[in-house]
């Protein structure tokens, strides 16, 4: 899996304090039920970043299915963490 970063997605995806490395980690280590298809070619993965914090990453896949373009990454809210824990059981 390859990640494509440019000035736009670096700024946009990291504005909530999630590093590119953390976003990549979450996508690469996604476990069921993730990734979830969110429509319009967007995928959602939730997992733990390097610091152990739950992170949500929204991304696009190139048509080849091997290149990931992260468009959004942020820590989960407390309510989202509770939903994630219930969903993962």
MOCORVEN-V399155 format. One record per residue. N is the residue number from 1. PSI is psi in whole degrees, 0 to 359 (* if undefined). Layout:
BEGIN
<<N;PSI> <N;PSI>>
END
This chain:
BEGIN
<<1;131> <2;143> <3;137> <4;120> <5;140> <6;181> <7;319> <8;306> <9;335> <10;314> <11;314> <12;315> <13;336> <14;3> <15;343> <16;15> <17;9> <18;125> <19;158> <20;323> <21;319> <22;316> <23;316> <24;318> <25;315> <26;316> <27;315> <28;329> <29;17> <30;133> <31;156> <32;137> <33;14> <34;155> <35;150> <36;133> <37;127> <38;9> <39;164> <40;30> <41;5> <42;144> <43;148> <44;132> <45;141> <46;136> <47;188> <48;133> <49;182> <50;329> <51;1> <52;358> <53;140> <54;132> <55;142> <56;133> <57;128> <58;133> <59;166> <60;151> <61;134> <62;159> <63;334> <64;347> <65;4> <66;348> <67;126> <68;134> <69;103> <70;129> <71;345> <72;139> <73;135> <74;158> <75;151> <76;149> <77;168> <78;319> <79;319> <80;324> <81;317> <82;314> <83;319> <84;315> <85;318> <86;318> <87;328> <88;350> <89;*>>
END
